[in-house]
Amino acid sequence: MRVEDHSLTDQLSSSATRTPESQRIQVDTNSSGGSSSASGADRVDLSSITGRISQAMQTVAAQSAQRVSQLRQDFQAGRYRPDVPQLASALAGS
């Protein structure tokens, strides 16, 4: 038996295509059930945080790729000399 729920996949695809800048969460903490005012609602804006996290991750990825490339070149040229005591210490967990 196969179940196809197109409404679920439509919701997932529409939320996946949003840019981080447009994803916002708004929580109404007004328990009276009436209309909420600015002082009765909490608002969380994740766009700036996610943007900074994304930039940091891209920077780290670029730095890692550059380091791996340099190590590859050094190894292929016979210039790679690991620090044996430091390596042993890291492997021993101390």
Secondary structure, DSSP 4 states (H G I P E B T S, - for coil): -----HHHHHHHHHHHTS-GGG--EEEE--TTSS---GGGEEEE--HHHHHHHHHHHHHHHHHHHHHHHHHHHHHHTT-----HHHHHHHHHT-
